[in-house]
């Protein structure tokens, strides 16, 4: 008797085999999760120079493209070989990046360290002065003894917690500095990797597409390339815009605080500028520690700082931000909040920064699939038609 293979049962067998293999792999990972995590950590540690190099190249590529397309143009450069033009553009790019890094290390970093050290050393003095100020205010208001004791006790508890946090902050800063110095070698290797990536970026892009088209059908390959291009455009526009926006806000904060003679101007400007990269929650995350720092020095100045931050954030949200980032990246405020909360919970600070463009890409893909299926069935694709 001759047995004929059925295509249907062959596919079922293949799918069943894949399910069994995946189940076994999942069981092995779940049962030996610590070993699996250690293995992943070792792999990431090995690939850290390449990850750092890719990140550096991705950020500097925006500067390089601007230099090649806007600066190295005209009659002087039109007859220049593309290879030499690329080398010149990269030289200018790395000089700019190196100059910014040097200025930060030479000017900003020492003042940051001095400010943080000064705050930690002066917390007891600030706490005593603030407690005396609170007692004076309550005395002027003719508050009862019970109210004064309650306010004093609550302030002493808050001061104790803050002093404990400041004490715990010292070893944390030590660990951060240690990690920074231990990562210098990987960073240097990453810079070298970024140079090679930027020199032959077109070739690397072509090689990746070549491998993709060899493994997948033409239709699937074109769709993957379209998704990658869309993701790159969304991430590039968002990250470059946010970094520029944060730099502008930091400079404005520094100028305004210097004019009003606010204490710890450099430290507060860096905090507000860096946290401004985080969408939605960034201004709040930056404002709270900044106001608390000034509160120890002068409650009145802390109130002025809160007012200054509020005004600047309104200017940023209504004028500066829309001019740099555009009116929208394709998702509503609700989905921005949703993406920040979810990705922030999973990936931490990095997730809060890249969560919005990541969700914007996912949202656009889901929207495209839904509208394609509705259009194929002859149904309306506008959301208003289903309200």
BELFEN-V648222 format. One record per pair of residues at least 24 apart in sequence whose ideal C-beta (glycine too) atoms are under 10 Angstrom apart, sorted by the first residue. I is the first residue (numbers start at 1). J is the second residue. Records with the same first field share a line. If there is no record, write none. Layout:
BEGIN
I=J / J
END
This chain:
BEGIN
45=186
47=186
48=183 / 185 / 186 / 187 / 189 / 190
49=183 / 185 / 186 / 187 / 188 / 189 / 190 / 191 / 192 / 193 / 194
50=186 / 189 / 190 / 193 / 194 / 197
51=186 / 190 / 193
52=183 / 186 / 187 / 188 / 189 / 190 / 191 / 193 / 194
53=186 / 187 / 189 / 190 / 191 / 192 / 193 / 194 / 195 / 196 / 197 / 198
54=190 / 193 / 194 / 197
55=190 / 193 / 194
56=94 / 97 / 187 / 190 / 191 / 192 / 193 / 194 / 195 / 197 / 198
57=190 / 191 / 193 / 194 / 195 / 196 / 197 / 198 / 199 / 201 / 204
58=194 / 197 / 198 / 201 / 232 / 235 / 236 / 239
59=97 / 194 / 236 / 239 / 240 / 243
60=90 / 93 / 94 / 96 / 97 / 191 / 194 / 195 / 197 / 198
61=93 / 194 / 197 / 198 / 201 / 232 / 236 / 240
62=93 / 236 / 237 / 239 / 240 / 243 / 244
63=89 / 90 / 92 / 93 / 94 / 96 / 97 / 240
64=89 / 90 / 92 / 93 / 94 / 96 / 198 / 201
65=89 / 93 / 201 / 236
66=93 / 240
67=91 / 92 / 93 / 96
68=92 / 93
82=202
83=199
86=198 / 199 / 200 / 201 / 202
87=199
89=198
90=194 / 195 / 198 / 199
93=194 / 198
94=191 / 194 / 195 / 198
97=191 / 194
98=191
100=247
104=270
107=266
108=250 / 254 / 266 / 267 / 269 / 270
109=266 / 270
110=266
111=264 / 265 / 266 / 267 / 270
112=264 / 266 / 267 / 269 / 270 / 271
113=173 / 177 / 267
114=264 / 266 / 267
115=263 / 264 / 265 / 266 / 267 / 268 / 270 / 293
116=166 / 169 / 170 / 173 / 264 / 267 / 293
117=170 / 173
118=263 / 264 / 267
119=166 / 169 / 263 / 264 / 267 / 292 / 293 / 296 / 297
120=163 / 165 / 166 / 167 / 169 / 170 / 173
121=166
122=296 / 297
123=159 / 162 / 163 / 165 / 166 / 167 / 296
124=159 / 163 / 166
125=296 / 297
126=159 / 162 / 293 / 295 / 296 / 297 / 298
127=155 / 156 / 158 / 159 / 160 / 162 / 163 / 296
128=159
129=296 / 297 / 298
130=155 / 158 / 159 / 295 / 296 / 297 / 298 / 299
131=155 / 156 / 159
133=298 / 299 / 300
134=299
137=299
159=296
162=292 / 296
223=365
226=365 / 368
227=361 / 364 / 365 / 368
228=361
230=360 / 361 / 364 / 365 / 368
231=357 / 358 / 360 / 361 / 362 / 364 / 365
232=361
233=357 / 361
234=329 / 330 / 356 / 357 / 358 / 359 / 360 / 361 / 364
235=354 / 356 / 357 / 358 / 360 / 361
236=357
237=324 / 325 / 326 / 329 / 357 / 360
238=279 / 325 / 326 / 329 / 353 / 354 / 356 / 357 / 358 / 360
239=277 / 353 / 354 / 357
240=324 / 325
241=321 / 323 / 324 / 325 / 326 / 329
242=276 / 277 / 278 / 279 / 282 / 321 / 324 / 325 / 353 / 356 / 357
243=273 / 276 / 277 / 324 / 353
244=320 / 324 / 325
245=273 / 276 / 277 / 282 / 316 / 320 / 321 / 323 / 324 / 325
246=272 / 273 / 274 / 275 / 276 / 277 / 278 / 282 / 286 / 316
247=273 / 274 / 276 / 277
248=273 / 276 / 316 / 320 / 321 / 323 / 324
249=273 / 274 / 275 / 276 / 277 / 282 / 283 / 286 / 309 / 312 / 313 / 315 / 316 / 320 / 321
250=274 / 275 / 276 / 286
252=308 / 312 / 315 / 316 / 320
253=286 / 290 / 305 / 308 / 309 / 312
256=305 / 308 / 309 / 311 / 312
257=290 / 294 / 301 / 304 / 305 / 308 / 309
260=301 / 304 / 305 / 308
261=301
262=290 / 293 / 294 / 297 / 298 / 301 / 302 / 304 / 305 / 308
263=293 / 294 / 296 / 297 / 298 / 301 / 302 / 305
264=290 / 293 / 294 / 296 / 297
267=293
268=293 / 294 / 305 / 308 / 309
272=305 / 308 / 309 / 312 / 313
275=349 / 352
276=312 / 313 / 316 / 321
277=349 / 352 / 353
278=340 / 344 / 349 / 352 / 353 / 355 / 356
279=321 / 325 / 329 / 333 / 336 / 337 / 339 / 340 / 352 / 353 / 355 / 356 / 357
280=333 / 336 / 337 / 339 / 340 / 341 / 352 / 355 / 356
281=337 / 340 / 341 / 344 / 352
282=313 / 316 / 340 / 352 / 353
283=309 / 310 / 312 / 313 / 314 / 316 / 317
284=309 / 313
285=349 / 352
286=313
287=312 / 313
328=360
329=356 / 357 / 359 / 360 / 361 / 363 / 364
330=357 / 359 / 360 / 361 / 363 / 364 / 367
331=356 / 357 / 359 / 360 / 362 / 363 / 364 / 367
332=363
335=359 / 360 / 362 / 363
336=360
339=363
END
